[in-house]
Amino acid sequence: MIIRKYTRRDIKEMIEIWNEVVEEGVAFPQEESLDFESGTAFFSSQSYTGVAEIDGKIVGLYILHPNNVGRCGHICNASYAVLSSVRGQHIGEQLVLDCLKKGKELGFRLLQFNAVVENNIHARHLYERLGFQPLGTIQGGFRMKDGHYENICPYYREL
């Protein structure tokens, strides 16, 4: 597996992976799918967008950007998406590790996740194993696709 900066030729596959997670409705706050135009604008607007590639196929991606501005601009935020057919193969872990390095390279000091859904056990275990600290629980902070509310657990880690 290679993790690298995305290129324009990757966008179609990236949009398919991103939209799959959005459509599942259990992890990303976004509700609108991306098309080629909005996807191109979205991915290019990030501080960094990385992709995981296996045998020429994009199987995952991450976006990295500031979590806030001004006096809190040293804190970044990221989102990760892995193609459902290859989940469980530690692709997400490699994306997170690459993101940690890239965030530091870009001058960020902290990486904060604002809204990890409490029942997303695999992500939470990964983040905790990689040294992220939980910040508590926000009751009912995430509206699932079916309309019920789940708790969210913010996390952070120094870079």
DOPA-940346 format. One record per residue: x negated, y, z of N, C-alpha, C in turn; chain. Coordinates in nm, 2 decimals, decimal comma. Each point is the difference from the previous one (the first is absolute). Layout:
N
R     nc1     nc2     nc3    cac1    cac2    cac3     cc1     cc2     cc3  mol
R       X       Y       Z       X       Y       Z       X       Y       Z    A
...
***
This chain:
159
R     nc1     nc2     nc3    cac1    cac2    cac3     cc1     cc2     cc3  mol
R   -0,08   -0,12    0,00    0,08    0,12    0,00   -0,09    0,12    0,00    A
R    0,04    0,10   -0,08   -0,07    0,13   -0,01    0,10    0,11    0,06    A
R   -0,05    0,08    0,08    0,08    0,12    0,04   -0,07    0,12   -0,05    A
R    0,07    0,08   -0,08   -0,05    0,12   -0,07    0,10    0,11   -0,01    A
R   -0,05    0,11   -0,04    0,09    0,12   -0,03    0,09   -0,04   -0,12    A
R    0,12    0,04    0,01    0,10   -0,03   -0,11   -0,04    0,08   -0,13    A
R    0,04   -0,05   -0,11    0,00    0,08   -0,13    0,13    0,00   -0,06    A
R    0,02    0,09   -0,10    0,13    0,01   -0,06    0,05   -0,13   -0,06    A
R   -0,08   -0,09   -0,04    0,04   -0,12   -0,06    0,06   -0,10    0,11    A
R   -0,02    0,03    0,13    0,05   -0,08    0,11    0,14    0,04    0,04    A
R    0,05    0,12   -0,04    0,12    0,06    0,06    0,12   -0,09   -0,02    A
R    0,02   -0,06   -0,11    0,12   -0,08   -0,02    0,01   -0,11    0,10    A
R   -0,11   -0,08    0,02   -0,01   -0,10    0,10    0,02    0,05    0,14    A
R   -0,06    0,12    0,03    0,01    0,06    0,13    0,14    0,03    0,03    A
R    0,07    0,06   -0,10    0,14    0,04    0,02    0,09   -0,12    0,03    A
R   -0,03   -0,11   -0,07    0,08   -0,13    0,03   -0,02   -0,05    0,14    A
R   -0,12    0,01    0,05   -0,03   -0,05    0,14    0,06    0,10    0,10    A
R   -0,02    0,13   -0,02    0,06    0,10    0,09    0,15   -0,01    0,00    A
R    0,06   -0,01   -0,11    0,15   -0,01   -0,01    0,05   -0,13    0,07    A
R   -0,07   -0,10   -0,01    0,04   -0,13    0,06    0,01    0,02    0,15    A
R   -0,10    0,07    0,06    0,01    0,03    0,15    0,11    0,10    0,03    A
R    0,02    0,10   -0,08    0,11    0,09    0,02    0,13   -0,07   -0,01    A
R    0,02   -0,08   -0,10    0,13   -0,08   -0,02    0,02   -0,09    0,12    A
R   -0,10   -0,06    0,06    0,02   -0,09    0,11    0,06    0,07    0,12    A
R   -0,03    0,13    0,01    0,06    0,09    0,10   -0,03   -0,03    0,15    A
R   -0,12   -0,06    0,02   -0,03   -0,04    0,14   -0,13    0,06    0,05    A
R   -0,07    0,08   -0,09   -0,13    0,05    0,05   -0,03    0,14   -0,04    A
R    0,03    0,05   -0,12   -0,03    0,13   -0,04    0,12    0,09    0,02    A
R   -0,02    0,13    0,04    0,11    0,09    0,02    0,07    0,04   -0,13    A
R   -0,07   -0,01   -0,11    0,05    0,04   -0,13    0,12   -0,08   -0,04    A
R    0,10    0,06   -0,06    0,11   -0,07   -0,05    0,01    0,00   -0,15    A
R   -0,06    0,09   -0,07    0,00    0,02   -0,14   -0,11   -0,07   -0,07    A
R    0,03   -0,08   -0,10   -0,10   -0,07   -0,08   -0,08    0,11   -0,08    A
R   -0,12   -0,04   -0,04   -0,09    0,08   -0,09    0,02   -0,05   -0,14    A
R    0,00    0,10   -0,09   -0,01   -0,03   -0,14   -0,14    0,04   -0,05    A
R   -0,03   -0,01   -0,12   -0,14    0,02   -0,04   -0,04    0,15    0,03    A
R    0,09    0,09   -0,03   -0,03    0,14    0,02   -0,02    0,03    0,15    A
R    0,10   -0,04    0,08   -0,01    0,04    0,14   -0,11   -0,08    0,07    A
R   -0,02   -0,13   -0,05   -0,11   -0,08    0,06   -0,14    0,06   -0,03    A
R   -0,02    0,05   -0,12   -0,12    0,06   -0,04   -0,03    0,12    0,08    A
R    0,10    0,09    0,02   -0,01    0,12    0,09   -0,03   -0,04    0,14    A
R    0,08   -0,10    0,05   -0,02   -0,04    0,14   -0,14   -0,06    0,03    A
R   -0,04   -0,09   -0,08   -0,14   -0,06    0,03   -0,11    0,10   -0,02    A
R    0,01    0,09   -0,10   -0,10    0,10   -0,02   -0,01    0,10    0,10    A
R    0,11    0,02    0,08    0,01    0,11    0,10   -0,07   -0,04    0,13    A
R   -0,04   -0,13    0,02   -0,06   -0,05    0,12   -0,14    0,04    0,01    A
R   -0,06    0,01    0,12   -0,14    0,02    0,01   -0,08   -0,11   -0,06    A
R    0,06   -0,12    0,01   -0,06   -0,12   -0,06    0,10   -0,11   -0,02    A
R    0,00   -0,06   -0,12    0,08   -0,12   -0,02   -0,09   -0,11   -0,05    A
R    0,01   -0,11    0,08   -0,08   -0,12   -0,03    0,08   -0,11   -0,04    A
R   -0,05   -0,09   -0,09    0,07   -0,12   -0,04   -0,09   -0,13    0,03    A
R    0,07   -0,11    0,02   -0,06   -0,13    0,01    0,03   -0,07   -0,13    A
R   -0,11   -0,05   -0,06    0,01   -0,07   -0,13   -0,06   -0,14    0,02    A
R    0,08   -0,10   -0,06   -0,05   -0,13    0,00    0,01   -0,05   -0,15    A
R   -0,11   -0,04   -0,06    0,01   -0,05   -0,14    0,07    0,10   -0,09    A
R   -0,02    0,13    0,01    0,06    0,10   -0,08    0,14    0,03    0,03    A
R    0,06   -0,05    0,10    0,13    0,03    0,04    0,01    0,08    0,13    A
R    0,07    0,11    0,01    0,02    0,08    0,12    0,09   -0,08    0,09    A
R   -0,05   -0,03    0,12    0,08   -0,07    0,10    0,04    0,07    0,12    A
R   -0,06    0,12    0,02    0,03    0,08    0,11   -0,06    0,14   -0,01    A
R    0,04    0,09    0,08   -0,05    0,14   -0,01    0,02    0,07    0,14    A
R   -0,07    0,11    0,01    0,02    0,09    0,12   -0,01    0,15   -0,05    A
R    0,07    0,08    0,08   -0,01    0,14   -0,02   -0,05    0,06    0,13    A
R   -0,08    0,10   -0,01   -0,07    0,07    0,11    0,02    0,15   -0,01    A
R    0,04    0,07    0,10    0,02    0,14   -0,01    0,01    0,06    0,14    A
R   -0,01    0,13    0,01    0,00    0,07    0,13    0,14   -0,03    0,07    A
R   -0,01   -0,02    0,13    0,13   -0,02    0,08    0,06    0,13    0,04    A
R   -0,08    0,10    0,00    0,04    0,13    0,04   -0,09    0,11   -0,06    A
R    0,01    0,12    0,04   -0,07    0,11   -0,06   -0,08    0,08    0,11    A
R   -0,08    0,09   -0,04   -0,07    0,09    0,09   -0,08   -0,07    0,11    A
R    0,03    0,03    0,13   -0,07   -0,05    0,11    0,01   -0,15    0,02    A
R    0,10   -0,06   -0,07    0,02   -0,15    0,00   -0,04   -0,06   -0,14    A
R   -0,06    0,08   -0,08   -0,03   -0,05   -0,14   -0,11   -0,11    0,00    A
R   -0,06   -0,02    0,11   -0,10   -0,11    0,01    0,06   -0,14    0,02    A
R    0,13    0,00    0,01    0,07   -0,13    0,02    0,06   -0,04   -0,13    A
R   -0,03   -0,12   -0,05    0,06   -0,05   -0,12    0,11   -0,10    0,03    A
R    0,07   -0,04   -0,11    0,11   -0,09    0,01   -0,02   -0,09   -0,13    A
R    0,05   -0,12    0,01   -0,01   -0,09   -0,11    0,12   -0,09   -0,01    A
R    0,03   -0,05   -0,12    0,10   -0,11   -0,02   -0,06   -0,10   -0,09    A
R    0,04   -0,13    0,02   -0,05   -0,11   -0,07    0,11   -0,08   -0,06    A
R   -0,02   -0,06   -0,12    0,10   -0,08   -0,07   -0,07   -0,12   -0,06    A
R    0,05   -0,12    0,02   -0,06   -0,12   -0,06    0,11   -0,07   -0,07    A
R   -0,03   -0,04   -0,12    0,10   -0,08   -0,08    0,05   -0,12    0,08    A
R    0,13   -0,02    0,01    0,06   -0,10    0,08   -0,05   -0,14   -0,03    A
R   -0,03   -0,03   -0,12   -0,05   -0,14   -0,03   -0,14   -0,03    0,05    A
R   -0,07    0,10    0,04   -0,14   -0,03    0,05   -0,01    0,04    0,15    A
R    0,10    0,03    0,07   -0,01    0,04    0,14   -0,04   -0,12    0,08    A
R   -0,07    0,03    0,11   -0,06   -0,11    0,08   -0,14   -0,04   -0,04    A
R   -0,06    0,06   -0,10   -0,13   -0,03   -0,04   -0,11    0,10    0,04    A
R    0,04    0,08    0,10   -0,09    0,10    0,07   -0,04    0,12   -0,10    A
R    0,09    0,02   -0,10   -0,02    0,11   -0,09    0,02    0,13    0,08    A
R    0,11    0,01    0,08    0,03    0,11    0,08   -0,12    0,04    0,09    A
R   -0,06   -0,10    0,06   -0,11    0,02    0,09   -0,11    0,07   -0,07    A
R   -0,03   -0,05   -0,12   -0,11    0,06   -0,08    0,03    0,14   -0,04    A
R    0,13    0,03   -0,03    0,04    0,13   -0,03   -0,02    0,10    0,12    A
R    0,04   -0,05    0,12   -0,01    0,08    0,12   -0,15    0,03    0,02    A
R   -0,09   -0,10   -0,01   -0,14    0,02    0,03   -0,06    0,10   -0,10    A
R    0,04   -0,01   -0,13   -0,05    0,09   -0,10    0,05    0,14    0,03    A
R    0,12    0,01    0,04    0,06    0,13    0,04   -0,07    0,07    0,11    A
R   -0,04   -0,08    0,10   -0,07    0,06    0,12   -0,13    0,06   -0,05    A
R   -0,07   -0,07   -0,09   -0,13    0,05   -0,05    0,02    0,13   -0,08    A
R    0,10   -0,01   -0,09    0,03    0,11   -0,09    0,04    0,13    0,08    A
R    0,09   -0,02    0,10    0,04    0,11    0,08   -0,12    0,07    0,07    A
R   -0,09   -0,08    0,05   -0,12    0,06    0,06   -0,08    0,08   -0,10    A
R   -0,02   -0,07   -0,12   -0,08    0,07   -0,11    0,07    0,13   -0,04    A
R    0,13    0,01    0,01    0,07    0,12   -0,04    0,00    0,11    0,12    A
R   -0,06   -0,04    0,11   -0,01    0,10    0,11    0,11   -0,01    0,10    A
R    0,09   -0,09   -0,01    0,10   -0,02    0,11   -0,07   -0,06    0,12    A
R    0,06    0,03    0,12   -0,05   -0,05    0,12    0,08   -0,11    0,07    A
R    0,13    0,00   -0,04    0,10   -0,09    0,06    0,09   -0,05   -0,11    A
R    0,05   -0,12    0,01    0,11   -0,05   -0,09    0,12   -0,03    0,09    A
R    0,11    0,06   -0,03    0,12   -0,02    0,08    0,11   -0,06   -0,09    A
R    0,07   -0,10    0,05    0,12   -0,05   -0,07    0,12    0,05    0,08    A
R    0,09    0,07   -0,06    0,11    0,07    0,07    0,12   -0,10    0,02    A
R    0,02   -0,10   -0,08    0,12   -0,07    0,01   -0,01   -0,15   -0,04    A
R   -0,08   -0,07    0,08   -0,01   -0,15   -0,02    0,13   -0,06    0,06    A
R    0,08   -0,07   -0,08    0,12   -0,05    0,05   -0,03   -0,11    0,10    A
R    0,06    0,00    0,12   -0,04   -0,08    0,11    0,01   -0,15   -0,03    A
R    0,09   -0,04   -0,09    0,01   -0,14   -0,03   -0,09   -0,05   -0,12    A
R   -0,08    0,10   -0,04   -0,10   -0,04   -0,10   -0,13   -0,05    0,07    A
R    0,02   -0,12    0,05   -0,10   -0,07    0,09   -0,13   -0,02   -0,07    A
R    0,00   -0,04   -0,13   -0,13   -0,02   -0,07   -0,08    0,12   -0,01    A
R    0,06    0,11   -0,03   -0,07    0,13   -0,01   -0,05    0,04    0,14    A
R    0,09   -0,01    0,10   -0,04    0,05    0,13   -0,12   -0,09    0,06    A
R    0,00   -0,13   -0,02   -0,11   -0,08    0,04   -0,13    0,03   -0,07    A
R    0,01    0,03   -0,13   -0,12    0,04   -0,08   -0,05    0,13    0,06    A
R    0,08    0,10    0,01   -0,05    0,13    0,05   -0,06   -0,01    0,14    A
R    0,06   -0,08    0,08   -0,06   -0,01    0,14   -0,13   -0,08   -0,01    A
R   -0,01   -0,10   -0,08   -0,12   -0,08   -0,02   -0,11    0,09   -0,05    A
R    0,03    0,10   -0,08   -0,10    0,09   -0,06   -0,02    0,12    0,09    A
R    0,05    0,00    0,12   -0,04    0,11    0,09    0,10    0,12    0,01    A
R    0,11   -0,01   -0,06    0,10    0,11    0,01    0,07   -0,01    0,13    A
R    0,02    0,12    0,06    0,07    0,01    0,13    0,14    0,04   -0,02    A
R    0,09   -0,07    0,07    0,14    0,03   -0,01    0,03    0,13    0,08    A
R    0,09    0,08   -0,04    0,03    0,13    0,06    0,14   -0,01    0,07    A
R    0,07   -0,11    0,00    0,13   -0,01    0,07    0,10   -0,05   -0,10    A
R    0,13    0,03    0,03    0,11   -0,05   -0,08    0,10    0,11   -0,02    A
R    0,04    0,02   -0,12    0,11    0,10   -0,03    0,12   -0,08   -0,02    A
R    0,10    0,00    0,09    0,12   -0,08   -0,01    0,08    0,04   -0,12    A
R    0,03   -0,10   -0,09    0,09    0,03   -0,11   -0,06    0,09   -0,10    A
R   -0,13    0,00   -0,02   -0,06    0,10   -0,09    0,00   -0,03   -0,14    A
R    0,04   -0,12   -0,04    0,00   -0,05   -0,14    0,14   -0,06   -0,04    A
R    0,05    0,06   -0,10    0,13   -0,06   -0,05   -0,03   -0,10   -0,11    A
R    0,04   -0,12    0,03   -0,03   -0,12   -0,09    0,10    0,01   -0,12    A
R   -0,03   -0,07   -0,11    0,08    0,00   -0,12    0,14   -0,03    0,03    A
R    0,03   -0,09    0,09    0,13   -0,04    0,03    0,08    0,10    0,10    A
R   -0,07    0,10    0,04    0,06    0,11    0,07   -0,02    0,00    0,15    A
R   -0,05   -0,12    0,06   -0,03    0,00    0,14   -0,13    0,07    0,03    A
R   -0,03    0,03    0,12   -0,12    0,07    0,04   -0,09   -0,09    0,08    A
R   -0,13    0,02   -0,03   -0,10   -0,08    0,07   -0,10    0,11    0,06    A
R   -0,07   -0,05    0,11   -0,10    0,09    0,06   -0,12    0,01   -0,09    A
R   -0,07    0,11    0,02   -0,13    0,02   -0,07   -0,11    0,02    0,11    A
R   -0,12   -0,04   -0,04   -0,12    0,00    0,09   -0,11    0,07   -0,07    A
R   -0,02    0,13    0,03   -0,12    0,07   -0,05   -0,13   -0,06    0,05    A
R   -0,10    0,00   -0,08   -0,14   -0,05    0,03   -0,10    0,11   -0,05    A
R   -0,12   -0,01    0,07   -0,11    0,08   -0,05   -0,13   -0,07    0,02    A
R   -0,10    0,04   -0,07   -0,14   -0,05    0,01   -0,10    0,11   -0,04    A
R   -0,11    0,01    0,08   -0,10    0,09   -0,04   -0,08   -0,06   -0,12    A
R   -0,05    0,08   -0,09   -0,07   -0,04   -0,11   -0,15    0,00    0,02    A
***
